[in-house]
Structure formats: structure tokens, C-alpha cells
Amino acid sequence: MTDRPRRARRVQLSTPGSSEKMMQKAAESKADHVFLDLEDAVAPSQKRDARKKIVQALKTLNWTGKTRCVRINDLTTEYAFEDIIEVVEGAGEHLDTIMMTKVMTPADVLFADKLLHQLERKLKLGRRIGLEALIEEVEGMQNVDAIARSTPRLECLVFGMGDFSASMGVTNKNVGTNDGYPGDLWHYARFRLVMACRAAGIDPVDGPFADFRNPEAYREECRRSMILGCVGKWAIHPSQIDHALEIYSPKPEDVARARKLEKAYAEAEAQGLGAINVDGVMVDVASIRILRNTVLNKADLYGM
């Protein structure tokens, strides 16, 4: 057990840290979670300047109701350690999590964990900054169980299927379609990541879908990952936000039914009954656990 905070991650909005305009729009959006990007969305010549823009955005924009995250460059680059230091020293009190890229082993996560621990002590921050880790290389997926358990600071793993497809040597041009492969190309990878996250008590999140002009394909990818247990998906464009919010939220009628069944079972349990019939449905401790984990916990988190 850990004291990890519970955060809504139905949609993680990718936002270039080099654009003040796009960060302003991200703060005004309906996204649960916004990550200000220092990696792929920022050219090498702009990375250092983008750190300053991110610090300013974190300190001055209204992020109420959102998880505030910064995605750093991967540890093989010259930028990663200064990404962490400059952002945390500049805006640590206004930052919830840091997202690591191309995580390969637990040692990668532990590097950031130790650095953050030192910064938090130096700056006397009142709360812990969380970590999120992208699994987007074959080596990372092979080590996913150990990565998920690496530190209590880790809150979330994200399946980055873009770089993962390159790492695997496969094309992802048919993702979200029924052409070329008789099933979900990423079923095993998603399922493996979700299992590692659930065993470690952290959130599994599905990564980006690049064709933002194809909302139905995006919705299908959301549905596939949601069914497997993912709590949310990236949005690389604001047009994807509403779709993710809808699909990863329980339906109001399902919430109402689950609350009715939970209440009825609690009353029966108080009378010493182990199983009851509610509207023709047998309800016992196992079915209440399913409802709590798949509907009610989400409803409580999302204020439904």
C-alpha cells in the first residue's frame, strides 16, 4: 500500500511546451490531465527556452481540476536531468507529475525518483511530485512488471504504441482499422501493461492516436483499451478530448444501478445474508467488488 494520490486520467492532452498559445488553450480545455511537452513536440533548438515557457505557464495559468504534468526528454539525451531540475526549481509547487519517456528499466525511474527527492528536500516542497512512465520500447515492455513496482512515486504507465511499433519493426498504419491484421495489433501489449499496472496499484493509460481527423477510429481505440482496463487515453488534438471523456466514464445509468445494488447488498449483509436477488440479478460479495472496481470507484473519482 502507498499514499499515491488518486487522479483522473480519462484523457491526457499533449501540449507543446514551446507554445504559450497552446498551453493557454490546454488550461481552458476539459481535459483531466495536461502534459506540457519538452520531447517530440519541441525542436532541439527550442528545448531550453521551452522550459522557461512551461514554468511560466504552470505558475500563471488556471489549471483548476487538472493534473499538471511535464513530459521530459529521455535519459539518453543531454536534456533530461536539466528538464527535471529547471522545471521543478521554477514551478515545483505548481507541478503534479513528471512524465518520463522511453523507460527501459527500473533504474531509469529510480534516477528521476532520487533526483526529485533531493529537489523536494532542497526546495522544502510540501508534497511529493509523482512520476509517469512511457513504455514505448521492446526492452521496456519486457521489464514492465519491474518498472511498475520500481517506486511508490510512480503513478502511471502509458503505452506508447508509436515508438513501440518502430521498436518492434512493425507498421502501425492499420491501427484502428480492420485491414491487414485479423485482430487488435496492440492487444497483447496493452493487456500486459494493464496487468503490470494493476498488480502494482498504478494507472494504465493508452497512448496516442495520430489521425485526429478520424474520430470513429479514435473512439474504437478508446473502447478497446477501456475494455482491457485502461483508465484513459492520450489526446494529441483538442477534438479528441470529448470522445475520451465519454468512453472512459461510466454511463450515468450504470452508476445509478451499481449504487442501488451496493446499497441493497449492504443492507442484506447487515442482516447476515451472503447473497441476495435484486431485480432478478444475484448479488454477492464478488459482484459488488466488480461493480466497485469497474463503475463506482470511477464515478466517485469523476464526481458522478
Sequence and secondary structure as in RCSB ss.txt:
>XXXX:A:sequence
MTDRPRRARRVQLSTPGSSEKMMQKAAESKADHVFLDLEDAVAPSQKRDARKKIVQALKTLNWTGKTRCVRINDL
TTEYAFEDIIEVVEGAGEHLDTIMMTKVMTPADVLFADKLLHQLERKLKLGRRIGLEALIEEVEGMQNVDAIARS
TPRLECLVFGMGDFSASMGVTNKNVGTNDGYPGDLWHYARFRLVMACRAAGIDPVDGPFADFRNPEAYREECRRS
MILGCVGKWAIHPSQIDHALEIYSPKPEDVARARKLEKAYAEAEAQGLGAINVDGVMVDVASIRILRNTVLNKAD
LYGM
>XXXX:A:secstr
         SEEEEEETT HHHHHHHHHS  SEEEEESSTTS GGGHHHHHHHHHHHHHHS  TTSEEEEE   T
TSSSHHHHHHHHHHHHGGG  EEEESS  SHHHHHHHHHHHHHHHHHHT SS  EEEEEE SHHHHHTHHHHHTS
 TTEEEEEE HHHHHHHHT   TTTTSSSSSSS TTHHHHHHHHHHHHHHT EEEE   S TT HHHHHHHHHHH
HHHT  EEEESSGGGHHHHHHHHS  HHHHHHHHHHHHHHHHHHHTT SEEEETTEEEEHHHHHHHIIIIIHHHH
HHT 
